[in-house]
Amino acid sequence: MSLDALDAAVLAHLRADPVIGANVWWAVAPPGVDDAFVIVDQLAHEADPVMPASTVFERVTYLVKAVVAGPDPSTWGIPAGERIHELLEARLDIPVAGYVIRNLRRTHRVRITEIDEGTDARWQHYGGHYEITAAPVEVVP
Amino acid sequence: MAGVTWEGLDEFRRALEALPDNLVQQATPIIRTQAATALADARAAYPVYSGNLRDGLELTELGVEAYGVAVRVRNKADHSYLFEHGTETRTFKGQNRGRMPAGKVFIPAAIAARTRMLRGLVDLVRRAGFQVSDPL
């Protein structure tokens, strides 16, 4: 039972969507992926050890955002960001090995226009912070 | 600009508004303490290059309300939002340094302090005789 399974489940859930596509990466997109992609990253984690040596639930806050190059996010960035929200908000049915998702909600909207001061290149970031509360299927004593 | 407003959860507001004045006064230091803790934790964790990220942190009291006080913690540094969420390009002294992952400093500090604040407020409401299911 590992939170790696939760990370993998979020990535797989997004990658399986035909609108988002397989171009979903953890933390940073690899070299060569330059135009439009989705980033998933962990921003914070909290565990609630109610009983000694056990964890009743764990809460992970993910940054999930569509990133697109250029000044206009309307062709892909905004639709992808909205699709991210449809795919994640209140979705308790995402299968996770060893866990059951008890709550999944957006806690913060992300909307950033990034300007490279050296090249004046523009990047649009569109997505949110998604907080997942997951309970282990079996509480280890 | 990275920021978060500290004012408790909506679901607690009705209960907090119904608290006697002396308990309302007890909510105020819980909120102030955790806002200050979030700021201090973020300040300690920021990398120091120019110092702008560390120096951009600001704590503002938005005024005492019926259920306590609202305190806003934010970072006024122009690049704080990009530092926190990551960048796609990063040019420094004419060199493209490549993508920068999310900094994960302010938001984890804010989330941890928010959780402590909510636990404190839940305890306060319970001490006043209200039954509150644990939302945390």
Interface residues (C-beta under 8 A of the other chain):
Chain A: A27 V28 A29 P31 I39 D41 Q42 L43 A44 E46 D48 T61 L63 K65 V67 A69 H108 V110 I112 E114 D116 E117 G118 T119 A121 W123 H125 H129
Chain B: Y81 L82 H85 G86 T87 E88 T89 R90 T91 G94 N96 G98 R99 M100 P101 A102 K104 I107 P108 I111 A112 T115 L136
